[in-house]
Amino acid sequence: MKGNKITIRTVLNIYGIFTVLALILSIFTTPISINDNMQLFYDEDLMMEAKKIKEFLFFVFGSALVYFPLVHLNYKNMK
């Protein structure tokens, strides 16, 4: 079955998508902590300011704009 072949490019693209999503999700999960009684709590003091979130998102999307074309170019050069 030729259509079910998984390539390195596919794996790297899936990895990239999950990484970008995990980094975006980390904005909201960073303030979640565990206290001495092993209970989860939300510490609003750890939440990033709007400016820092904006800078972080620029970094994440900028990295994605570099990562995915490099994966494409690398796979293209492997053929």
C-alpha positions in Angstrom: 0.0 0.0 0.0 1.8 3.0 -1.3 -0.5 5.6 0.3 0.1 4.5 3.9 3.8 5.1 3.9 5.0 7.4 6.7 8.0 9.5 5.9 10.4 11.4 8.0 8.9 14.6 6.7 5.5 13.5 8.0 6.9 12.7 11.5 8.8 16.0 11.7 5.7 17.9 10.7 3.6 16.2 13.3 6.3 16.8 15.9 6.4 20.5 14.9 2.6 20.8 15.2 2.5 19.2 18.7 5.5 21.3 19.8 3.8 24.6 18.7 0.5 23.6 20.4 2.3 22.6 23.6 4.2 25.9 23.7 1.0 27.8 23.3 -0.7 25.7 25.9 2.2 26.3 28.3 1.0 30.0 28.6 -2.0 28.8 30.5 -0.5 25.8 32.4 2.5 27.6 33.9 0.5 29.1 36.8 -0.7 25.7 37.8 1.4 24.4 40.8 1.3 21.8 43.5 1.4 22.7 47.2 2.9 20.8 50.1 -0.2 18.7 50.4 0.1 17.6 46.8 -3.0 19.6 45.8 -3.2 21.5 42.5 -3.7 25.3 42.7 -3.7 28.2 40.3 -1.2 30.9 41.2 -2.1 34.1 39.3 1.2 35.7 40.3 2.9 33.3 37.9 0.8 34.3 34.9 2.7 36.2 32.2 1.7 39.8 31.4 0.0 40.6 28.1 3.2 42.0 26.7 5.2 38.9 27.6 2.6 36.6 26.1 2.7 38.6 22.9 6.5 38.3 22.8 6.3 34.6 23.5 3.7 34.1 20.7 5.9 36.0 18.3 8.8 33.7 19.2 6.6 30.5 18.8 5.2 31.5 15.5 8.5 32.9 14.3 10.1 29.6 15.2 7.4 27.7 13.3 7.9 29.9 10.3 11.6 28.8 10.3 11.0 25.1 11.3 8.5 24.0 8.7 10.2 25.4 5.6 13.5 23.9 6.9 11.8 20.5 7.2 10.5 20.9 3.7 13.9 21.9 2.3 15.6 19.1 4.1 13.2 16.5 2.8 13.4 18.0 -0.7 17.2 17.7 -0.7 17.1 14.1 0.5 15.3 12.9 -2.7 
